[in-house]
Amino acid sequence: SLEPSFSPATNRVPARMRSAKAYLQQSVFRRLSQPVTPRRDRTSEVSFVSNRPSPLSRCSSAPTVGDESLLRFLRRQNFCEEVRQNRLGQLEAAVA
């Protein structure tokens, strides 16, 4: 038979989680096959009372551009990408 035989065991969604229940009512295959539509930016709908940034505008633990740990991470990523590109070039040359 072509019908899947595996059915995962999952927890029930509590009634208080209305959005999650509505989301799960749609077929997973249908949800994943539809293109993602971008959400409207609601910042234009908010009236600002001060020039201070909203505490909700950014996670307090999010790295800033000057954060040294972020820069170290980006340097490592760039180095690993260079190594990967070099290896890929060597493989292409060996196969050609």
N, C-alpha and C positions, 0 to 999 in steps of 0.2 A: 504494500500500500504506500502511496505517496504522502499520506498525512503524517505530520511529525508525531513521534511517539513520546517525546520529552515534554513535560510540563513542569516548569520550575515552581518551587514552593516559595510563595511570597507572602509578606505580611498584608493584612487588610488595611485599607486606608480609612482612618477615622472619619466619622461624619462631619466633624468640625473642619476638615480640610476640603472645603467645597471646590476650590480651584483644582486641587490634585485629582479629586474624583472626576471632575468634568474633563480634565486632560486625559485621564486613563480610560474614559469611555470611548475615545476614538481609537481606531485600530493603530497599533504601533507601526505597521507597514505604511499606512496612509500618512501618519504624522511624519515619518522619516522620508517619504517620497515627495512631499510638498516642499517647494522652495521656502526658505526663511524670509519672512517679511520684516524689515527693520521697524523697530518701535519708534513712535513719534517722540521727538525731543520735547520734554515737558518744561524745560527751563524757560522757554518763551512765555509759558502760561503763568509763571510764578511772578508775583510782584515783589520786588526787592525792597526791603525797608532800610537796609544799611549796606555799606560797601564791604562788610566783613564776609569772607567765604563761609558757606554753610558747613557745619561740622559733618554733614552727611555727604558732602561733595566728594570726599576722598577718604579712603581707609587710613586711619592714623598710622598703621604699620606699613603702608605702601612706600616703596623706596622713592627717593627724589633723584633728580638728575645728578646732583652732586654727591650722592651717597657712594662712598668708596666700595662697599660690598657689591653694589650694582655694577660699578665699573669693572671690578675684578671678574664678576660673572660674565659680563659682555666680552671682556678680553679672552677669557677661557673659551667662550662660545666661538669667537672669531678664530682662535688658534685651532680648535677642533675642526672647524669648517675648512680651514686651509689644509689641514692634514687629510681630511676626507677628500677634498678636491684633488690633492696630489696623488692619493691612492687611486682615485678614479681615473686620473690621467694615465698613471702607470698601467692600470688594467686595460684601458683602451689601447694603449701603445702595444701591449703584449698580445692582444687579440688581433690587432690590425695586420 
